[in-house]
Amino acid sequence: MKFTHTATVAASRDRVWAKLMDIPAAARCVPGVASVRAAGSDKYLGTLAVQVGPVRLVLDGDLVVTARDEKAGTASVKADAKDSRVGGAIRATMALHLSEKEDETELRIATDLAVMGRIGEFGQAVIKRKADQLMQDFADCLARQVMR
């Protein structure tokens, strides 16, 4: 499944970039993130608890910043996680792009998501709704954090 989410943050691109590249701090803006800790250079381990349809998932996995270009305002992130209780996994590749427009920064996140195992039984519409909600909540929180 492919998704593209866009959010506008009332802050400079430099401030938004700094917050996004502080992965543990940015991860706190994702609803349901229980923990994120460094596991090497640009590598992190974390846990996300999320309700998809009637089922509560606890996804344990890793996140790797595979590319970053501050000057261009772009970064690529890969996430792999599994829920051993329900049985299933997700694999996501995200391309982030920041562009400054006057006193605001537009954040665009293009996600390519693969859902495997029983998690995939929820259907694309349910998964897309949850992804849309998570990304909107993330963008709102990020905007609040950057404004501080």
MOJO-V233173 format. One record per residue. N is the residue number from 1. RES is the residue in one small letter. PHI is phi in whole degrees, -180 to 180 (* if undefined). PSI is psi in degrees with one decimal (NA if undefined). NEAR is the number of other ideal C-beta (glycine too) atoms within 12 Angstrom. Layout:
# MOJO-V233173
N_RES_PHI_PSI_NEAR, N_RES_PHI_PSI_NEAR
This chain:
# MOJO-V233173
1_m_*_142.6_27, 2_k_-120_135.4_18, 3_f_-133_149.5_27, 4_t_-131_128.0_21, 5_h_-123_140.3_29, 6_t_-129_138.6_23, 7_a_-141_149.6_32, 8_t_-111_130.5_25, 9_v_-118_130.1_35, 10_a_-81_67.9_23, 11_a_-160_165.4_29, 12_s_-69_156.4_21, 13_r_-60_-37.9_31, 14_d_-61_-42.0_18, 15_r_-69_-41.3_25, 16_v_-66_-43.3_38, 17_w_-59_-48.0_30, 18_a_-59_-41.8_23, 19_k_-69_-42.8_33, 20_l_-63_-38.2_41, 21_m_-82_-7.1_28, 22_d_-90_82.2_21, 23_i_-55_-48.2_33, 24_p_-60_-39.2_21, 25_a_-69_-44.2_21, 26_a_-64_-37.4_32, 27_a_-64_-29.0_34, 28_r_-64_-15.3_23, 29_c_-86_-7.2_31, 30_v_-89_116.8_37, 31_p_-57_130.9_22, 32_g_95_-5.9_27, 33_v_-71_120.2_32, 34_a_-89_-35.2_21, 35_s_-162_150.9_22, 36_v_-146_126.3_28, 37_r_-137_148.7_18, 38_a_-66_142.7_20, 39_a_-136_30.6_18, 40_g_131_-175.8_13, 41_s_-68_115.9_11, 42_d_61_21.3_19, 43_k_-123_139.8_21, 44_y_-141_149.6_31, 45_l_-114_144.0_25, 46_g_-160_172.4_30, 47_t_-133_134.7_25, 48_l_-127_124.1_35, 49_a_-103_123.7_23, 50_v_-143_143.7_30, 51_q_-99_120.2_20, 52_v_-121_113.2_33, 53_g_60_-133.5_20, 54_p_-87_0.0_10, 55_v_-112_135.7_22, 56_r_-96_124.0_17, 57_l_-107_146.9_34, 58_v_-123_103.1_25, 59_l_-96_119.2_40, 60_d_-107_133.3_26, 61_g_-173_-161.8_31, 62_d_-131_157.2_30, 63_l_-132_134.5_38, 64_v_-130_129.1_27, 65_v_-82_107.6_31, 66_t_-88_-20.4_22, 67_a_-159_147.5_19, 68_r_-152_138.6_24, 69_d_-139_94.3_17, 70_e_-60_-40.9_18, 71_k_-61_-42.4_11, 72_a_-83_-15.6_17, 73_g_74_34.3_26, 74_t_-127_150.7_26, 75_a_-154_154.8_32, 76_s_-124_138.2_24, 77_v_-133_138.8_31, 78_k_-120_133.5_27, 79_a_-129_135.7_35, 80_d_-130_130.6_25, 81_a_-150_154.5_36, 82_k_-138_154.5_25, 83_d_-116_108.0_28, 84_s_-77_-22.1_17, 85_r_-73_-50.4_16, 86_v_-81_-35.4_29, 87_g_93_98.8_15, 88_g_160_173.5_26, 89_a_-153_162.6_25, 90_i_-129_151.3_38, 91_r_-136_123.9_27, 92_a_-131_140.2_34, 93_t_-120_126.1_26, 94_m_-121_132.8_36, 95_a_-109_119.5_28, 96_l_-104_139.6_42, 97_h_-141_127.6_28, 98_l_-111_135.6_37, 99_s_-137_132.8_22, 100_e_-92_135.5_22, 101_k_-134_106.1_18, 102_e_55_-118.3_12, 103_d_-98_18.1_15, 104_e_-128_162.0_22, 105_t_-126_130.1_33, 106_e_-94_127.2_25, 107_l_-107_123.4_41, 108_r_-119_127.5_26, 109_i_-122_114.6_36, 110_a_-101_123.2_24, 111_t_-118_134.6_31, 112_d_-113_110.9_21, 113_l_-115_128.3_31, 114_a_-112_129.0_22, 115_v_-116_125.7_32, 116_m_-122_155.2_21, 117_g_75_-154.6_21, 118_r_-64_-25.9_20, 119_i_-59_-35.3_34, 120_g_-65_-16.2_24, 121_e_-70_-12.5_18, 122_f_-70_-23.0_27, 123_g_91_152.7_15, 124_q_-64_-38.6_20, 125_a_-63_-43.7_13, 126_v_-67_-43.4_22, 127_i_-66_-41.3_30, 128_k_-64_-42.2_23, 129_r_-60_-44.0_20, 130_k_-66_-42.7_33, 131_a_-62_-43.6_33, 132_d_-60_-44.4_23, 133_q_-64_-46.6_22, 134_l_-61_-43.5_34, 135_m_-68_-38.3_31, 136_q_-67_-44.3_24, 137_d_-62_-40.2_23, 138_f_-61_-48.2_33, 139_a_-63_-42.2_33, 140_d_-62_-45.2_23, 141_c_-65_-43.9_27, 142_l_-59_-43.9_38, 143_a_-60_-43.0_26, 144_r_-64_-42.2_18, 145_q_-65_-41.7_24, 146_v_-68_-30.7_31, 147_m_-72_-18.6_18, 148_r_-69_NA_11
